[in-house]
Structures are given as C-alpha cells and as structure tokens.
C-alpha cells in the first residue's frame, strides 16, 4: 500500500508527531511505501534546523531526516505555514523542502491512503 502522511502538530508539544513517525517506520518495515510526509500548521516546526533537544531526549527532527535519507521519503513543509513560524530555506533541516499545498493534494491523489496526525 502507498501512504501519504499529513502532520499538523509540532514536535515535543503533541503526540501526533511521534505517532506519525512511528506509523511511517512501521509501514515501511512491513513493505509498504511512504512517498511523502507533508508538514502543515504547527507541524512545520518539525523541520527546523534550530531544534536542539537535550541529550537524553529524542531528536524528532533528526528522526525525520534519517527516514528521508534511508527510505527516500519526501518531507514537504507548507510554505505559508513555515513563513508564519519563521522557517525558511536557511534554517530548514536536512531532508526537508518547502513547497505549497499542491504537494499535499498530489499526495492525496497518488496515495492509496492519506493518514492525518493532529488536529
């Protein structure tokens, strides 16, 4: 099955981000594909290269980057939501790219299922 994922919540403030990541990993591990994860609303904060969690905490941004590197997952950040939150190309974490809502629509069309995490 081909999955698209929409993440609407930021890291460290809501379980949605951790759940989305675990879902993506589990789907890939079971032989499914996750072609794109689209970050919208506060979810764009998952893409900030400025995030520095304590050493004893999970690094959510690094998790997403590693997922993109290892499995070719397209990590797309909504441009309008990103700019509202001060995220631009110069502080975007590796593996992420900024684009528009058309990428979300495309993911919904091309995937068998678009799974939404967060409000």
N, CA, C and O atoms as a GROMACS GRO file, in nm:
protein
  476
    1UNK      N    1   0.084  -0.117   0.000
    1UNK     CA    2   0.000   0.000   0.000
    1UNK      C    3   0.089   0.124   0.000
    1UNK      O    4   0.198   0.124   0.058
    2UNK      N    5   0.044   0.225  -0.063
    2UNK     CA    6   0.117   0.352  -0.074
    2UNK      C    7   0.050   0.456   0.017
    2UNK      O    8  -0.067   0.489   0.001
    3UNK      N    9   0.128   0.506   0.114
    3UNK     CA   10   0.076   0.601   0.211
    3UNK      C   11   0.130   0.742   0.188
    3UNK      O   12   0.246   0.760   0.150
    4UNK      N   13   0.046   0.839   0.211
    4UNK     CA   14   0.085   0.978   0.226
    4UNK      C   15   0.052   1.014   0.371
    4UNK      O   16  -0.045   0.964   0.427
    5UNK      N   17   0.132   1.100   0.430
    5UNK     CA   18   0.112   1.137   0.570
    5UNK      C   19   0.106   1.288   0.583
    5UNK      O   20   0.184   1.360   0.520
    6UNK      N   21   0.012   1.336   0.663
    6UNK     CA   22  -0.003   1.478   0.694
    6UNK      C   23   0.019   1.496   0.844
    6UNK      O   24  -0.050   1.434   0.925
    7UNK      N   25   0.115   1.582   0.880
    7UNK     CA   26   0.146   1.610   1.021
    7UNK      C   27   0.109   1.755   1.050
    7UNK      O   28   0.164   1.847   0.990
    8UNK      N   29   0.016   1.775   1.144
    8UNK     CA   30  -0.034   1.909   1.175
    8UNK      C   31   0.015   1.965   1.309
    8UNK      O   32  -0.016   2.079   1.343
    9UNK      N   33   0.091   1.888   1.383
    9UNK     CA   34   0.135   1.931   1.517
    9UNK      C   35   0.287   1.937   1.525
    9UNK      O   36   0.357   1.864   1.455
   10UNK      N   37   0.335   2.024   1.611
   10UNK     CA   38   0.478   2.042   1.627
   10UNK      C   39   0.541   1.934   1.714
   10UNK      O   40   0.471   1.861   1.785
   11UNK      N   41   0.674   1.925   1.710
   11UNK     CA   42   0.743   1.828   1.793
   11UNK      C   43   0.741   1.871   1.940
   11UNK      O   44   0.736   1.990   1.971
   12UNK      N   45   0.744   1.775   2.028
   12UNK     CA   46   0.757   1.797   2.172
   12UNK      C   47   0.634   1.859   2.238
   12UNK      O   48   0.634   1.878   2.360
   13UNK      N   49   0.531   1.893   2.162
   13UNK     CA   50   0.411   1.953   2.222
   13UNK      C   51   0.288   1.865   2.206
   13UNK      O   52   0.185   1.892   2.268
   14UNK      N   53   0.298   1.763   2.126
   14UNK     CA   54   0.183   1.681   2.094
   14UNK      C   55   0.230   1.543   2.051
   14UNK      O   56   0.334   1.531   1.987
   15UNK      N   57   0.157   1.442   2.084
   15UNK     CA   58   0.193   1.304   2.049
   15UNK      C   59   0.185   1.277   1.899
   15UNK      O   60   0.242   1.180   1.852
   16UNK      N   61   0.115   1.361   1.824
   16UNK     CA   62   0.092   1.337   1.682
   16UNK      C   63   0.221   1.317   1.603
   16UNK      O   64   0.227   1.232   1.514
   17UNK      N   65   0.323   1.395   1.634
   17UNK     CA   66   0.448   1.384   1.559
   17UNK      C   67   0.516   1.250   1.582
   17UNK      O   68   0.558   1.184   1.487
   18UNK      N   69   0.525   1.208   1.707
   18UNK     CA   70   0.586   1.078   1.737
   18UNK      C   71   0.505   0.965   1.674
   18UNK      O   72   0.562   0.870   1.620
   19UNK      N   73   0.374   0.974   1.681
   19UNK     CA   74   0.288   0.871   1.625
   19UNK      C   75   0.302   0.866   1.473
   19UNK      O   76   0.307   0.757   1.415
   20UNK      N   77   0.309   0.981   1.408
   20UNK     CA   78   0.327   0.985   1.263
   20UNK      C   79   0.458   0.919   1.222
   20UNK      O   80   0.462   0.842   1.127
   21UNK      N   81   0.564   0.950   1.294
   21UNK     CA   82   0.694   0.892   1.264
   21UNK      C   83   0.691   0.739   1.284
   21UNK      O   84   0.738   0.664   1.199
   22UNK      N   85   0.636   0.695   1.397
   22UNK     CA   86   0.628   0.551   1.424
   22UNK      C   87   0.542   0.479   1.320
   22UNK      O   88   0.574   0.368   1.279
   23UNK      N   89   0.434   0.544   1.277
   23UNK     CA   90   0.349   0.486   1.173
   23UNK      C   91   0.428   0.471   1.043
   23UNK      O   92   0.424   0.366   0.979
   24UNK      N   93   0.499   0.576   1.004
   24UNK     CA   94   0.578   0.573   0.880
   24UNK      C   95   0.682   0.462   0.885
   24UNK      O   96   0.696   0.385   0.790
   25UNK      N   97   0.755   0.453   0.997
   25UNK     CA   98   0.857   0.348   1.012
   25UNK      C   99   0.794   0.209   1.003
   25UNK      O  100   0.846   0.122   0.933
   26UNK      N  101   0.684   0.189   1.073
   26UNK     CA  102   0.618   0.057   1.074
   26UNK      C  103   0.568   0.021   0.935
   26UNK      O  104   0.581  -0.094   0.892
   27UNK      N  105   0.510   0.117   0.865
   27UNK     CA  106   0.459   0.091   0.730
   27UNK      C  107   0.572   0.050   0.637
   27UNK      O  108   0.560  -0.047   0.562
   28UNK      N  109   0.683   0.122   0.643
   28UNK     CA  110   0.799   0.090   0.559
   28UNK      C  111   0.855  -0.047   0.597
   28UNK      O  112   0.889  -0.127   0.510
   29UNK      N  113   0.865  -0.074   0.726
   29UNK     CA  114   0.918  -0.202   0.773
   29UNK      C  115   0.831  -0.320   0.728
   29UNK      O  116   0.881  -0.431   0.712
   30UNK      N  117   0.702  -0.295   0.709
   30UNK     CA  118   0.610  -0.400   0.664
   30UNK      C  119   0.601  -0.409   0.511
   30UNK      O  120   0.522  -0.486   0.458
   31UNK      N  121   0.682  -0.331   0.441
   31UNK     CA  122   0.686  -0.340   0.295
   31UNK      C  123   0.599  -0.241   0.221
   31UNK      O  124   0.592  -0.245   0.098
   32UNK      N  125   0.531  -0.154   0.293
   32UNK     CA  126   0.451  -0.050   0.229
   32UNK      C  127   0.542   0.066   0.192
   32UNK      O  128   0.658   0.070   0.233
   33UNK      N  129   0.490   0.160   0.116
   33UNK     CA  130   0.571   0.278   0.083
   33UNK      C  131   0.508   0.403   0.143
   33UNK      O  132   0.386   0.418   0.149
   34UNK      N  133   0.594   0.492   0.188
   34UNK     CA  134   0.554   0.624   0.234
   34UNK      C  135   0.629   0.721   0.143
   34UNK      O  136   0.748   0.746   0.162
   35UNK      N  137   0.558   0.775   0.046
   35UNK     CA  138   0.623   0.859  -0.053
   35UNK      C  139   0.643   1.002  -0.006
   35UNK      O  140   0.742   1.066  -0.041
   36UNK      N  141   0.550   1.051   0.074
   36UNK     CA  142   0.560   1.191   0.116
   36UNK      C  143   0.500   1.209   0.255
   36UNK      O  144   0.398   1.150   0.290
   37UNK      N  145   0.566   1.294   0.333
   37UNK     CA  146   0.510   1.343   0.459
   37UNK      C  147   0.499   1.494   0.440
   37UNK      O  148   0.597   1.562   0.412
   38UNK      N  149   0.379   1.545   0.458
   38UNK     CA  150   0.353   1.688   0.442
   38UNK      C  151   0.331   1.748   0.580
   38UNK      O  152   0.248   1.701   0.657
   39UNK      N  153   0.407   1.852   0.610
   39UNK     CA  154   0.401   1.919   0.740
   39UNK      C  155   0.325   2.051   0.724
   39UNK      O  156   0.361   2.136   0.642
   40UNK      N  157   0.219   2.066   0.803
   40UNK     CA  158   0.128   2.179   0.789
   40UNK      C  159   0.098   2.236   0.928
   40UNK      O  160   0.122   2.169   1.028
   41UNK      N  161   0.046   2.356   0.935
   41UNK     CA  162   0.018   2.425   1.061
   41UNK      C  163   0.143   2.420   1.150
   41UNK      O  164   0.253   2.445   1.101
   42UNK      N  165   0.129   2.388   1.279
   42UNK     CA  166   0.245   2.381   1.367
   42UNK      C  167   0.338   2.264   1.334
   42UNK      O  168   0.450   2.257   1.384
   43UNK      N  169   0.291   2.174   1.251
   43UNK     CA  170   0.374   2.062   1.208
   43UNK      C  171   0.501   2.105   1.136
   43UNK      O  172   0.598   2.030   1.131
   44UNK      N  173   0.500   2.226   1.080
   44UNK     CA  174   0.620   2.275   1.010
   44UNK      C  175   0.738   2.288   1.105
   44UNK      O  176   0.853   2.289   1.061
   45UNK      N  177   0.711   2.300   1.234
   45UNK     CA  178   0.820   2.312   1.332
   45UNK      C  179   0.905   2.184   1.340
   45UNK      O  180   1.014   2.186   1.398
   46UNK      N  181   0.857   2.075   1.284
   46UNK     CA  182   0.936   1.952   1.277
   46UNK      C  183   1.055   1.966   1.184
   46UNK      O  184   1.145   1.882   1.186
   47UNK      N  185   1.058   2.071   1.104
   47UNK     CA  186   1.162   2.087   1.002
   47UNK      C  187   1.270   2.188   1.041
   47UNK      O  188   1.359   2.216   0.960
   48UNK      N  189   1.264   2.242   1.159
   48UNK     CA  190   1.358   2.346   1.198
   48UNK      C  191   1.496   2.290   1.234
   48UNK      O  192   1.509   2.204   1.321
   49UNK      N  193   1.597   2.340   1.165
   49UNK     CA  194   1.736   2.302   1.194
   49UNK      C  195   1.783   2.363   1.326
   49UNK      O  196   1.889   2.327   1.376
   50UNK      N  197   1.705   2.455   1.382
   50UNK     CA  198   1.743   2.522   1.506
   50UNK      C  199   1.702   2.444   1.631
   50UNK      O  200   1.734   2.484   1.742
   51UNK      N  201   1.633   2.332   1.612
   51UNK     CA  202   1.589   2.250   1.724
   51UNK      C  203   1.709   2.180   1.788
   51UNK      O  204   1.787   2.114   1.720
   52UNK      N  205   1.723   2.196   1.920
   52UNK     CA  206   1.833   2.131   1.993
   52UNK      C  207   1.778   2.069   2.121
   52UNK      O  208   1.783   2.130   2.227
   53UNK      N  209   1.724   1.947   2.111
   53UNK     CA  210   1.672   1.883   2.232
   53UNK      C  211   1.786   1.840   2.325
   53UNK      O  212   1.899   1.824   2.281
   54UNK      N  213   1.757   1.823   2.454
   54UNK     CA  214   1.859   1.774   2.547
   54UNK      C  215   1.910   1.636   2.502
   54UNK      O  216   1.840   1.565   2.430
   55UNK      N  217   2.029   1.601   2.543
   55UNK     CA  218   2.090   1.475   2.502
   55UNK      C  219   2.010   1.353   2.542
   55UNK      O  220   2.014   1.250   2.475
   56UNK      N  221   1.936   1.362   2.653
   56UNK     CA  222   1.859   1.247   2.699
   56UNK      C  223   1.717   1.242   2.641
   56UNK      O  224   1.636   1.158   2.682
   57UNK      N  225   1.687   1.330   2.547
   57UNK     CA  226   1.555   1.334   2.482
   57UNK      C  227   1.569   1.289   2.337
   57UNK      O  228   1.678   1.293   2.281
   58UNK      N  229   1.460   1.249   2.277
   58UNK     CA  230   1.463   1.209   2.137
   58UNK      C  231   1.478   1.332   2.048
   58UNK      O  232   1.427   1.439   2.080
   59UNK      N  233   1.547   1.316   1.936
   59UNK     CA  234   1.565   1.425   1.841
   59UNK      C  235   1.470   1.400   1.724
   59UNK      O  236   1.504   1.329   1.629
   60UNK      N  237   1.353   1.457   1.733
   60UNK     CA  238   1.248   1.431   1.635
   60UNK      C  239   1.288   1.478   1.495
   60UNK      O  240   1.261   1.408   1.397
   61UNK      N  241   1.350   1.592   1.485
   61UNK     CA  242   1.391   1.644   1.354
   61UNK      C  243   1.491   1.548   1.290
   61UNK      O  244   1.480   1.518   1.171
   62UNK      N  245   1.587   1.501   1.368
   62UNK     CA  246   1.687   1.406   1.315
   62UNK      C  247   1.622   1.275   1.272
   62UNK      O  248   1.667   1.212   1.176
   63UNK      N  249   1.519   1.233   1.343
   63UNK     CA  250   1.446   1.111   1.303
   63UNK      C  251   1.388   1.125   1.164
   63UNK      O  252   1.404   1.036   1.080
   64UNK      N  253   1.322   1.238   1.140
   64UNK     CA  254   1.262   1.260   1.007
   64UNK      C  255   1.370   1.266   0.899
   64UNK      O  256   1.353   1.210   0.791
   65UNK      N  257   1.481   1.334   0.930
   65UNK     CA  258   1.591   1.345   0.834
   65UNK      C  259   1.644   1.206   0.798
   65UNK      O  260   1.667   1.176   0.681
   66UNK      N  261   1.663   1.123   0.899
   66UNK     CA  262   1.714   0.988   0.876
   66UNK      C  263   1.616   0.905   0.794
   66UNK      O  264   1.657   0.829   0.707
   67UNK      N  265   1.487   0.920   0.821
   67UNK     CA  266   1.385   0.847   0.745
   67UNK      C  267   1.391   0.886   0.597
   67UNK      O  268   1.380   0.801   0.509
   68UNK      N  269   1.408   1.015   0.571
   68UNK     CA  270   1.416   1.062   0.432
   68UNK      C  271   1.541   1.007   0.364
   68UNK      O  272   1.535   0.964   0.249
   69UNK      N  273   1.652   1.009   0.434
   69UNK     CA  274   1.778   0.960   0.377
   69UNK      C  275   1.775   0.811   0.348
   69UNK      O  276   1.817   0.766   0.241
   70UNK      N  277   1.724   0.734   0.442
   70UNK     CA  278   1.727   0.588   0.430
   70UNK      C  279   1.620   0.531   0.337
   70UNK      O  280   1.641   0.426   0.276
   71UNK      N  281   1.506   0.600   0.326
   71UNK     CA  282   1.394   0.541   0.252
   71UNK      C  283   1.340   0.631   0.140
   71UNK      O  284   1.240   0.597   0.078
   72UNK      N  285   1.406   0.742   0.114
   72UNK     CA  286   1.363   0.829   0.004
   72UNK      C  287   1.229   0.896   0.026
   72UNK      O  288   1.161   0.928  -0.072
   73UNK      N  289   1.190   0.917   0.150
   73UNK     CA  290   1.063   0.982   0.181
   73UNK      C  291   1.077   1.132   0.155
   73UNK      O  292   1.172   1.196   0.200
   74UNK      N  293   0.982   1.187   0.082
   74UNK     CA  294   0.979   1.330   0.050
   74UNK      C  295   0.916   1.404   0.168
   74UNK      O  296   0.798   1.388   0.196
   75UNK      N  297   0.996   1.487   0.236
   75UNK     CA  298   0.948   1.564   0.351
   75UNK      C  299   0.919   1.706   0.304
   75UNK      O  300   1.011   1.784   0.278
   76UNK      N  301   0.791   1.740   0.293
   76UNK     CA  302   0.749   1.868   0.238
   76UNK      C  303   0.688   1.955   0.346
   76UNK      O  304   0.603   1.911   0.423
   77UNK      N  305   0.733   2.079   0.351
   77UNK     CA  306   0.689   2.176   0.451
   77UNK      C  307   0.606   2.283   0.380
   77UNK      O  308   0.650   2.339   0.280
   78UNK      N  309   0.486   2.311   0.430
   78UNK     CA  310   0.399   2.413   0.370
   78UNK      C  311   0.464   2.550   0.380
   78UNK      O  312   0.501   2.594   0.488
   79UNK      N  313   0.479   2.616   0.268
   79UNK     CA  314   0.548   2.745   0.263
   79UNK      C  315   0.479   2.851   0.346
   79UNK      O  316   0.546   2.923   0.421
   80UNK      N  317   0.348   2.862   0.336
   80UNK     CA  318   0.277   2.967   0.410
   80UNK      C  319   0.287   2.945   0.561
   80UNK      O  320   0.314   3.039   0.636
   81UNK      N  321   0.265   2.822   0.605
   81UNK     CA  322   0.273   2.790   0.747
   81UNK      C  323   0.416   2.808   0.798
   81UNK      O  324   0.436   2.852   0.911
   82UNK      N  325   0.514   2.772   0.716
   82UNK     CA  326   0.654   2.785   0.756
   82UNK      C  327   0.693   2.932   0.774
   82UNK      O  328   0.754   2.968   0.874
   83UNK      N  329   0.658   3.014   0.679
   83UNK     CA  330   0.694   3.156   0.688
   83UNK      C  331   0.629   3.222   0.808
   83UNK      O  332   0.690   3.309   0.871
   84UNK      N  333   0.507   3.184   0.841
   84UNK     CA  334   0.440   3.240   0.959
   84UNK      C  335   0.515   3.206   1.087
   84UNK      O  336   0.506   3.278   1.186
   85UNK      N  337   0.590   3.096   1.084
   85UNK     CA  338   0.660   3.050   1.204
   85UNK      C  339   0.812   3.071   1.196
   85UNK      O  340   0.888   3.016   1.276
   86UNK      N  341   0.854   3.150   1.098
   86UNK     CA  342   0.995   3.186   1.086
   86UNK      C  343   1.084   3.079   1.027
   86UNK      O  344   1.206   3.084   1.044
   87UNK      N  345   1.026   2.983   0.959
   87UNK     CA  346   1.106   2.877   0.897
   87UNK      C  347   1.125   2.910   0.750
   87UNK      O  348   1.029   2.929   0.675
   88UNK      N  349   1.251   2.918   0.710
   88UNK     CA  350   1.289   2.949   0.572
   88UNK      C  351   1.395   2.849   0.528
   88UNK      O  352   1.439   2.765   0.607
   89UNK      N  353   1.435   2.859   0.403
   89UNK     CA  354   1.537   2.767   0.350
   89UNK      C  355   1.666   2.769   0.431
   89UNK      O  356   1.733   2.667   0.442
   90UNK      N  357   1.701   2.886   0.488
   90UNK     CA  358   1.829   2.896   0.558
   90UNK      C  359   1.828   2.832   0.698
   90UNK      O  360   1.935   2.815   0.757
   91UNK      N  361   1.711   2.797   0.750
   91UNK     CA  362   1.709   2.727   0.879
   91UNK      C  363   1.625   2.598   0.872
   91UNK      O  364   1.569   2.552   0.971
   92UNK      N  365   1.620   2.543   0.752
   92UNK     CA  366   1.548   2.419   0.727
   92UNK      C  367   1.643   2.301   0.748
   92UNK      O  368   1.756   2.302   0.699
   93UNK      N  369   1.598   2.201   0.821
   93UNK     CA  370   1.680   2.083   0.848
   93UNK      C  371   1.702   2.002   0.720
   93UNK      O  372   1.624   2.010   0.626
   94UNK      N  373   1.808   1.926   0.719
   94UNK     CA  374   1.841   1.841   0.605
   94UNK      C  375   1.727   1.742   0.577
   94UNK      O  376   1.666   1.688   0.670
   95UNK      N  377   1.700   1.721   0.450
   95UNK     CA  378   1.597   1.626   0.410
   95UNK      C  379   1.461   1.687   0.388
   95UNK      O  380   1.374   1.623   0.327
   96UNK      N  381   1.439   1.808   0.435
   96UNK     CA  382   1.311   1.876   0.419
   96UNK      C  383   1.318   1.973   0.302
   96UNK      O  384   1.426   2.020   0.265
   97UNK      N  385   1.203   2.001   0.244
   97UNK     CA  386   1.194   2.105   0.141
   97UNK      C  387   1.065   2.182   0.159
   97UNK      O  388   0.965   2.129   0.208
   98UNK      N  389   1.067   2.307   0.118
   98UNK     CA  390   0.950   2.393   0.129
   98UNK      C  391   0.875   2.394  -0.004
   98UNK      O  392   0.936   2.407  -0.110
   99UNK      N  393   0.744   2.380   0.003
   99UNK     CA  394   0.661   2.384  -0.117
   99UNK      C  395   0.519   2.423  -0.076
   99UNK      O  396   0.494   2.459   0.039
  100UNK      N  397   0.428   2.417  -0.171
  100UNK     CA  398   0.292   2.461  -0.146
  100UNK      C  399   0.194   2.347  -0.121
  100UNK      O  400   0.230   2.230  -0.121
  101UNK      N  401   0.069   2.386  -0.100
  101UNK     CA  402  -0.036   2.289  -0.071
  101UNK      C  403  -0.064   2.194  -0.188
  101UNK      O  404  -0.124   2.088  -0.168
  102UNK      N  405  -0.021   2.230  -0.306
  102UNK     CA  406  -0.038   2.141  -0.420
  102UNK      C  407   0.029   2.007  -0.397
  102UNK      O  408  -0.017   1.904  -0.447
  103UNK      N  409   0.138   2.007  -0.320
  103UNK     CA  410   0.207   1.882  -0.288
  103UNK      C  411   0.122   1.793  -0.198
  103UNK      O  412   0.128   1.670  -0.207
  104UNK      N  413   0.043   1.855  -0.110
  104UNK     CA  414  -0.048   1.778  -0.026
  104UNK      C  415  -0.159   1.717  -0.110
  104UNK      O  416  -0.193   1.600  -0.094
  105UNK      N  417  -0.215   1.796  -0.200
  105UNK     CA  418  -0.321   1.747  -0.288
  105UNK      C  419  -0.268   1.632  -0.373
  105UNK      O  420  -0.335   1.529  -0.388
  106UNK      N  421  -0.149   1.650  -0.430
  106UNK     CA  422  -0.088   1.545  -0.512
  106UNK      C  423  -0.068   1.417  -0.431
  106UNK      O  424  -0.093   1.307  -0.482
  107UNK      N  425  -0.024   1.430  -0.308
  107UNK     CA  426  -0.004   1.314  -0.222
  107UNK      C  427  -0.137   1.241  -0.199
  107UNK      O  428  -0.142   1.118  -0.202
  108UNK      N  429  -0.243   1.317  -0.177
  108UNK     CA  430  -0.374   1.257  -0.158
  108UNK      C  431  -0.424   1.183  -0.280
  108UNK      O  432  -0.492   1.080  -0.268
  109UNK      N  433  -0.391   1.234  -0.397
  109UNK     CA  434  -0.433   1.171  -0.522
  109UNK      C  435  -0.350   1.046  -0.552
  109UNK      O  436  -0.404   0.944  -0.594
  110UNK      N  437  -0.220   1.054  -0.531
  110UNK     CA  438  -0.130   0.946  -0.570
  110UNK      C  439  -0.121   0.833  -0.467
  110UNK      O  440  -0.079   0.722  -0.501
  111UNK      N  441  -0.159   0.858  -0.344
  111UNK     CA  442  -0.151   0.757  -0.239
  111UNK      C  443  -0.278   0.675  -0.233
  111UNK      O  444  -0.385   0.719  -0.275
  112UNK      N  445  -0.265   0.553  -0.180
  112UNK     CA  446  -0.384   0.472  -0.153
  112UNK      C  447  -0.457   0.526  -0.031
  112UNK      O  448  -0.580   0.520  -0.023
  113UNK      N  449  -0.379   0.580   0.065
  113UNK     CA  450  -0.436   0.638   0.186
  113UNK      C  451  -0.354   0.760   0.225
  113UNK      O  452  -0.231   0.758   0.220
  114UNK      N  453  -0.423   0.866   0.264
  114UNK     CA  454  -0.359   0.983   0.324
  114UNK      C  455  -0.397   0.981   0.472
  114UNK      O  456  -0.513   0.997   0.507
  115UNK      N  457  -0.298   0.962   0.556
  115UNK     CA  458  -0.321   0.948   0.700
  115UNK      C  459  -0.284   1.079   0.768
  115UNK      O  460  -0.175   1.132   0.747
  116UNK      N  461  -0.376   1.132   0.850
  116UNK     CA  462  -0.359   1.263   0.913
  116UNK      C  463  -0.330   1.246   1.062
  116UNK      O  464  -0.398   1.170   1.131
  117UNK      N  465  -0.226   1.317   1.110
  117UNK     CA  466  -0.189   1.313   1.250
  117UNK      C  467  -0.198   1.454   1.307
  117UNK      O  468  -0.132   1.546   1.258
  118UNK      N  469  -0.279   1.471   1.410
  118UNK     CA  470  -0.301   1.602   1.472
  118UNK      C  471  -0.425   1.669   1.417
  118UNK      O  472  -0.478   1.629   1.314
  119UNK      N  473  -0.469   1.771   1.488
  119UNK     CA  474  -0.592   1.843   1.450
  119UNK      C  475  -0.574   1.924   1.325
  119UNK      O  476  -0.668   1.990   1.281
   0.00000   0.00000   0.00000
